[in-house]
Amino acid sequence: MGGISFTGQLIGSALGVGIALVGGFVVYGALKMALGIRMSQEEEFEGADLSVHRISSSPDREPNW
């Protein structure tokens, strides 16, 4: 039977995973430097729903606009 050996497939898969990891870290690092990933402490306290989307996750925390 011809084809690619198991070792070749294993090496190719490992290289694919490695390339994906490096690419993910590059994209994450670029976004972190350009935009900032974390919210401020006040936004964290309010929650992402309220500070980012302007909606409340529960009815008792509705904003008073």
Secondary structure, DSSP 4 states (H G I P E B T S, - for coil): --S--HHHHHHHHHHHHHHHHHHHHHHHHHHHHHT-SSPPHHHHHH-HHHHHSS--SSGGG----
